[in-house]
């Protein structure tokens, strides 16, 4: 089998490409950087602003479209060009080249809004307003893929908070709090979040492709995560404390104040899309709202067995509280 993986030098794309090679697939790795792509893959230099070279799609069975413009700040036209238009162009080129299956790495951000999400599944409605330009572009890209009608079958995966060697998003947040020596908690609730190991994320991509190759239905979307959901505050306390070598201070900030500061920061930075503010409304939502998802469909349809999410943060031990349902008990935290 031959697969094309976009974003093959990135965290998820690189892990996926490496696993496919281990499974005996031939891999065409599309990326801006050769050095970070897995050994054994055929490297093709490419970025989201350009069409995929036609030769790269020759005899490809499955396209894994992992590459995307990420981040929570920037111009709409940049996200539209690199996440929406690039996806539509690749879908059309893949159909024309005779590709059998197209797997999009989407995001739960595509369907999230400023509210708590506790155990909801893929039937949850799309929000009237997206949290960020990134969220909006992922929703539109997912629609392009799921609405495709042709011989090629499609599927969208929504892995949440993927962790593992080389992960940068949670790591950047932890590093910022390490620099302050302080864990900042927004709001008066200890919110629960879904976490996903890179192994589960990769397994979901492979199983999704196999399901469609075996005749499964086209156009579905799946949340991808491990179980159970974890306390975001306790994860941050454990990780910041591990790096500091001591328990961190914990400072609680009211959600109303955080939103006010975020709104002001966005107004100041609006003329400068290349410079992200330290705080924005998207970040406030992600730190103050519960966002954990049912993965029953992932388990049932794709056959992916979630890992125990508590093992991702061994330094937390029993300090990582498990979210067992919507009625999550509150954790009393020290405030400095």
Secondary structure, 3 states (H helix, E strand, C coil): CEEEEECCCCHHHHHHHHHHHHCCCEEEEEECCCCCCCCCCEEEECCCCCCCCHHHHCCCCEEEECCCCCCCCCCHHHHHHHHHHHHHHHHHHHHHHCCCEEEEECCHHHHCCCCCEEEECCCCCCCCCCCCHHHHHHHHHHHHHHCCCCCCEEEEEEECCEECCCCCHHHHHHHHHHHHCEEEEECCCCCEECCEEHHHHHHHHHHHHHHHHCCCCCCEEEEECCECEEEHHHHHHHHHHHHHCCCCEEEEECHHHHHHHHHHHHHHHCCCCCCCCCCCHHHHHHHHCCEEECCHHHHHHHCCCCCEHHHHHHHHHHHCCEECCCCCCCCCCCCC
